[in-house]
Amino acid sequence: MIMSANRVTIDLDALRHNFREIRRIIGPQVGIIAVVKSDAYGHGMIPVTRALAPEGPAFFAVFELDEALKLKRDGCAVPILILMGARREEISAVVDQGFSVCLFLEQTARDLSEAAQSKGVVAPVHVKVDTGMNRLGVPWTDLPRFLDRISTMKGIRIAGLCSHLAAADDPDNDFTDQQRERFLSAVSRVSSIQIRREMLHFGNSAAVLSGIGGEVGLVRPGLALYGSSPGPRLGGNVRLKRAMSFKSTIIQVRIVPPGTPISYGGTYKTQGAATIATIPVGYDDGFSRSLSNKGEVLIHGTRVPVVGRVCMNLTMVDVSGLQGVRVGDEVVLMGVQGSEEITAEAIAAQAGTISYEIYCSLGKSNHRTYVPAAAAPPAT
Ligand SMILES: *Cc1c(COP(=O)(O)O)cnc(C)c1O
């Protein structure tokens, strides 16, 4: 088999290490809802969940039903939480499969209740409370009334209450404290059901790395599992290992005279005589066009600049400072080479985005290799 020129490699040991690091800082009594939405942030949901299942997560959280079904078909025995909730046409499948869903509409509760009763089962729901993110959820001020109305419905079990933090990546922003306060006070005003701490969750990666969220029963990290911190100043006491790297190879090297325009539009012109190497990576491979004249890659353990526009499938770099660069030499676009490293955060800063988007786009656009080899499906 001929390997493709571009390879994303996922280190499954790093994922397991990160899970254990999260476990270490929150303590053994707090459950971990491992967020594996968006194909595990581009790392591959199936291999990632197979690697993490033996570590004992309380749930795998996916965004939508499709992902939950895919996990279930793989034999996943860990409970699955669907963050998006259930649309009307999904209710029957959700109830049949026993998935847990986030709940924020009374109509969804009625539909779930009816379907569960007709099938003779009970559907677990996690009530989503909006404490200031203003994205999804029951406004925190309405929580007691919302629960009054749904707690009498048969066939549903309120198994959790959750909220999502809007600014936990900034340790100076006191909105996180405000949101936690709103969540806990809304929960304390509920009288229609018995609420235990073990049912509550609001801590994302940023919270967990800041020591927040572990005061209730569950936390819900995503990014930290993959080895990144959502903010540069978070998690000083946590040693995360980056799981994803991205490599390619040089397919042409040329020496060009001074003043040579490179790539579409000639937005870069060589100053002196220059050596230009061409790499078969472009925006179709998740290497954003906004890295044109901005990005860097590693060749021979040295950082070299992207010159000219990033094309759909090709990118040029200036290797004039290096000796003996040849066709076939390894190029590291993200990851370690020698003593240098290019992180998802560094690429994100150059591309004007966040590491989350870098992982999603690189991971989903390229062939992925797993080390050590991905585990077999769980025995069912
Ligand atoms: C994506 C997501 C998370 C995980 O966020 P990270 O910042 O990756 O830790 C947690 N909860 C919800 C509701 C999410 O959508």
Ligand as a Chemical Component Dictionary entry (heavy atoms), coordinates in Angstrom:
data_LIG
# 
_chem_comp.id                   LIG 
_chem_comp.type                 NON-POLYMER 
_chem_comp.pdbx_formal_charge   0 
_chem_comp.three_letter_code    LIG 
# 
loop_
_chem_comp_atom.comp_id 
_chem_comp_atom.atom_id 
_chem_comp_atom.alt_atom_id 
_chem_comp_atom.type_symbol 
_chem_comp_atom.charge 
_chem_comp_atom.model_Cartn_x 
_chem_comp_atom.model_Cartn_y 
_chem_comp_atom.model_Cartn_z 
_chem_comp_atom.pdbx_ordinal 
LIG C1 C1 C 0 -17.923 21.294 23.230 1  
LIG C2 C2 C 0 -18.593 21.301 24.536 2  
LIG C3 C3 C 0 -17.881 20.967 25.698 3  
LIG C4 C4 C 0 -16.381 20.770 25.727 4  
LIG O1 O1 O 0 -15.740 22.010 25.626 5  
LIG P1 P1 P 0 -14.142 22.116 25.691 6  
LIG O2 O2 O 0 -13.886 23.561 25.705 7  
LIG O3 O3 O 0 -13.634 21.444 24.458 8  
LIG O4 O4 O 0 -13.717 21.397 26.913 9  
LIG C5 C5 C 0 -18.597 20.856 26.874 10 
LIG N1 N1 N 0 -19.934 21.078 26.900 11 
LIG C6 C6 C 0 -20.624 21.419 25.807 12 
LIG C7 C7 C 0 -22.087 21.671 25.919 13 
LIG C8 C8 C 0 -19.985 21.561 24.602 14 
LIG O5 O5 O 0 -20.682 21.932 23.519 15 
# 
loop_
_chem_comp_bond.comp_id 
_chem_comp_bond.atom_id_1 
_chem_comp_bond.atom_id_2 
_chem_comp_bond.value_order 
_chem_comp_bond.pdbx_ordinal 
LIG C1 C2 SING 1  
LIG C2 C3 SING 2  
LIG C2 C8 DOUB 3  
LIG C3 C4 SING 4  
LIG C3 C5 DOUB 5  
LIG C4 O1 SING 6  
LIG O1 P1 SING 7  
LIG P1 O2 DOUB 8  
LIG P1 O3 SING 9  
LIG P1 O4 SING 10 
LIG C5 N1 SING 11 
LIG N1 C6 DOUB 12 
LIG C6 C7 SING 13 
LIG C6 C8 SING 14 
LIG C8 O5 SING 15 
# 
